[in-house]
Amino acid sequence: MDLSTVTRVIAARQRSDLGALGPTVVPLAGGSELFADPRADLRGLVDLHTLDWPALTITDTGIEIGATCTLAELSRLPMQAGWAAHPLIYQCCTALFGSFKVWNVATVGGNLATSLPAGPMITLAVALDAKLLVWRAGGRDEVVPARLFVTGNMTNVLAPGDVLRSIHVPLASLRARTAYRTIALSPLGRSGAVLAGRLDVDTDGLDGAFVLTVTAATLRPVQLRYPQVPTAADLARDIAAIDCWFTDAHGAADWRRAMGLLLGEEIRAELAGLGSRS
């Protein structure tokens, strides 16, 4: 869709160029969501691609994902030794149903910043305990845990002028065992519930903490943490106690809650079966 009120597009070359951002001037990354609806309040865009941020950097401490990394680039991230969680990356990428055109323009940072409940990069970042580097409008850097970044349906901790710079996924999470479930009301519909489980391993290769992340079915990501794989009853109790199930065209709150209980137990059982002490 044409943004007919936009009169200028600024190609950012350095951080100071982001000073043009504000209530009526917003960042442009992939644009798959930005150009989806009329935005009559917008007067300008700041193109982030011209900052030439590296898409993916593998380090001794994990992965640095540039906010302008596309889903296509992320989906092709090669497997590294010991990365048991590697399949979760592709699984979350494929939760975004779109053509190859969308995959090649939609960005990891844009998916997070749009903050739709069904945003699969939200699932990935929260499930792997990622840390998000935010460039604040005043020039300050802030690191935000992914689980705290999204605050509601299309709301997050970003203020006008702020930019999501990068996502750090720690090596410990990449070494964890993971399980993934998603469900939608139609074969190509937006996800009604997306759940990801993680079973950490300690330095001796033994089971550690069990972490379940619930997204798409809830207004904001919900993370349940246990020192070890919980019992079915304990997990069901905690999923049932989640207070932000919601209803929209992609599913009713009671159905989403039921799917959370069903898929959460499937994940618990799968990871319990993969555990080194099972």
C-alpha positions in Angstrom: 0.0 0.0 0.0 1.2 3.5 -0.9 2.0 5.8 2.1 0.8 8.9 0.3 1.5 11.2 3.2 5.2 10.4 3.4 7.2 13.2 1.7 10.8 12.1 2.5 12.8 9.0 3.0 16.1 9.4 4.8 18.9 6.9 4.1 20.6 6.5 7.5 24.4 6.3 7.3 25.3 6.8 10.9 23.5 6.8 14.3 23.1 10.5 14.3 20.8 10.2 11.3 18.3 8.5 13.5 17.7 11.9 15.2 15.1 12.5 12.5 12.8 9.9 14.0 9.8 10.9 16.0 6.0 10.6 16.2 5.6 11.2 12.4 8.9 9.8 11.2 9.5 6.1 11.7 12.1 3.5 10.9 11.9 1.5 7.7 13.3 -2.0 7.6 11.5 -4.7 5.6 8.3 -2.7 5.4 6.1 -5.8 5.2 3.9 -4.5 8.0 4.6 -0.8 7.6 3.1 -0.8 4.1 0.2 -3.1 5.0 -2.2 -0.4 6.2 -2.8 3.3 5.7 -0.6 5.5 7.9 -2.0 8.9 7.5 0.0 10.3 10.4 3.4 9.6 8.8 5.4 12.2 7.1 8.8 10.5 6.8 10.8 7.3 6.9 14.3 6.5 8.0 15.8 3.6 6.1 17.8 1.4 8.4 19.2 -0.9 5.7 21.7 1.8 4.7 23.4 1.4 8.1 24.8 -1.9 6.8 24.4 -3.8 10.1 25.7 -7.4 9.8 22.8 -9.8 9.6 24.3 -12.6 11.6 27.5 -12.9 13.7 28.5 -16.1 15.5 30.6 -15.4 18.5 32.0 -17.4 21.5 29.0 -16.2 23.5 26.2 -17.0 21.0 24.6 -15.2 18.0 24.3 -11.5 17.3 21.3 -11.0 15.0 21.1 -7.5 13.4 17.7 -6.1 13.6 17.6 -5.8 9.7 18.4 -9.5 9.3 15.7 -11.0 7.1 13.8 -14.1 8.0 15.3 -15.7 4.9 18.8 -15.0 6.1 18.1 -16.3 9.6 16.4 -19.4 8.3 19.7 -20.3 6.5 21.9 -19.9 9.6 24.2 -23.0 9.5 24.2 -25.5 12.3 27.1 -25.3 14.8 28.5 -28.1 16.9 26.5 -28.4 20.1 23.6 -26.3 19.0 20.7 -28.6 20.0 18.3 -25.7 19.8 19.1 -25.0 16.1 15.9 -26.5 14.7 13.8 -24.0 16.7 15.2 -21.2 14.5 13.8 -22.6 11.3 10.6 -23.7 13.0 9.9 -20.1 14.2 10.7 -18.7 10.8 8.2 -21.0 9.2 5.5 -19.9 11.6 5.3 -16.7 9.6 3.2 -17.7 6.6 4.2 -15.6 3.6 5.6 -15.8 0.1 9.3 -15.9 -0.7 8.9 -12.1 -1.3 7.9 -11.6 2.3 10.6 -13.9 3.7 13.2 -11.9 1.8 12.1 -8.5 3.1 10.6 -9.1 6.5 13.2 -8.5 9.2 13.7 -10.0 12.7 13.7 -6.6 14.3 10.6 -5.5 12.4 8.7 -8.6 13.6 9.7 -7.9 17.2 9.0 -4.2 17.0 5.6 -4.7 15.3 4.8 -6.8 18.4 1.8 -8.7 17.1 1.0 -11.6 19.5 1.7 -14.1 16.7 5.1 -12.6 15.8 7.3 -15.7 15.6 10.5 -13.8 16.2 9.0 -12.9 19.5 8.6 -16.6 20.3 12.2 -17.3 19.2 13.8 -14.5 21.2 11.8 -15.1 24.4 12.2 -18.9 24.2 16.0 -18.6 24.0 16.3 -15.9 26.6 17.6 -13.4 24.1 18.7 -9.9 25.1 17.7 -6.9 22.8 19.9 -3.9 22.3 17.8 -0.8 22.1 19.2 2.5 20.9 17.2 5.1 22.8 16.4 8.4 21.2 18.6 10.4 23.5 21.7 8.4 22.6 21.6 5.9 25.4 22.0 2.2 24.9 19.7 -0.2 26.8 19.7 -4.0 27.0 16.2 -5.4 27.4 15.3 -9.0 28.1 13.2 -10.3 25.2 10.5 -11.5 27.6 10.0 -7.9 28.8 10.1 -6.2 25.4 6.6 -6.8 24.2 4.0 -5.4 26.6 0.7 -6.1 24.7 -1.0 -6.4 21.4 1.3 -4.3 19.1 2.8 -2.5 22.1 6.4 -2.7 23.5 9.0 -0.7 25.4 10.1 1.4 22.4 9.3 5.1 22.5 9.2 7.4 19.5 12.7 7.8 18.2 14.0 4.5 19.7 15.4 1.8 17.4 15.9 -1.9 18.0 19.5 -2.5 17.0 20.2 -6.2 17.6 19.3 -9.4 19.3 21.8 -11.5 21.3 21.0 -15.2 21.7 23.2 -16.8 24.4 25.2 -19.9 23.8 23.7 -21.7 26.8 20.3 -21.4 25.2 21.5 -22.6 21.9 22.9 -25.8 23.6 19.5 -26.5 25.2 17.0 -29.1 23.9 13.9 -27.6 22.5 10.4 -28.6 21.5 7.9 -26.5 19.4 4.2 -26.6 18.7 1.9 -24.2 16.8 -1.7 -24.3 15.8 -4.0 -22.2 13.7 -7.7 -22.3 12.7 -6.9 -22.7 9.0 -3.9 -24.3 7.2 -2.5 -20.9 6.1 -4.0 -18.8 8.8 -2.2 -16.7 11.4 -1.1 -18.7 14.4 -3.6 -19.0 17.2 -1.0 -20.4 19.6 2.7 -20.9 19.4 4.5 -22.6 22.3 8.2 -23.4 22.6 9.8 -25.5 25.4 13.5 -25.5 26.4 15.4 -27.9 28.6 18.7 -26.5 29.6 21.8 -28.7 30.1 24.5 -28.1 32.6 28.3 -28.3 32.1 28.1 -32.1 32.7 25.4 -32.6 30.1 22.7 -33.2 32.7 19.2 -31.7 32.6 18.8 -28.2 34.0 15.9 -25.8 34.0 12.7 -26.3 32.0 11.3 -23.2 30.4 8.0 -23.0 28.5 7.2 -19.9 26.4 3.6 -19.2 25.4 2.9 -16.7 22.5 0.3 -15.9 19.9 -2.5 -17.1 22.3 -1.6 -14.4 24.8 -1.5 -10.6 24.5 2.1 -10.7 25.5 4.7 -13.5 25.8 4.3 -15.6 28.9 7.3 -17.6 30.2 7.0 -20.4 32.8 10.2 -21.5 34.5 11.0 -24.6 36.6 14.3 -25.9 38.0 13.6 -29.2 36.3 10.9 -30.8 34.1 7.6 -30.2 36.1 4.9 -32.7 36.6 1.9 -32.6 34.2 -0.3 -31.3 37.0 2.0 -28.5 38.0 2.4 -27.3 34.4 -1.3 -27.5 33.7 -2.0 -25.5 36.8 0.4 -22.7 35.8 -0.8 -22.6 32.2 -4.4 -22.4 33.3 -3.5 -19.5 35.6 -2.2 -17.3 32.7 -4.4 -14.2 32.7 -3.8 -12.7 29.2 -5.5 -15.1 26.8 -7.4 -13.1 24.2 -10.0 -13.3 21.5 -9.8 -12.1 17.9 -10.5 -13.4 14.4 -7.8 -16.1 14.8 -9.2 -17.8 17.9 -11.3 -17.4 21.0 -9.7 -17.0 24.4 -11.1 -20.3 25.7 -9.9 -22.2 22.7 -6.4 -20.7 23.0 -6.3 -21.6 26.7 -7.3 -25.2 25.8 -4.6 -25.3 23.1 -2.1 -23.9 25.5 -2.8 -26.8 27.9 -2.7 -29.4 25.2 0.4 -28.2 23.4 2.2 -27.4 26.7 1.7 -30.9 27.9 3.0 -32.3 24.6 6.1 -30.2 24.9 6.6 -31.3 28.5 6.3 -34.9 27.6 8.6 -34.6 24.6 11.4 -32.9 26.6 11.0 -35.2 29.5 11.6 -38.1 27.1 14.7 -36.4 25.6 16.2 -35.6 29.0 19.4 -37.3 30.0 18.0 -38.6 33.2 14.7 -39.9 31.9 
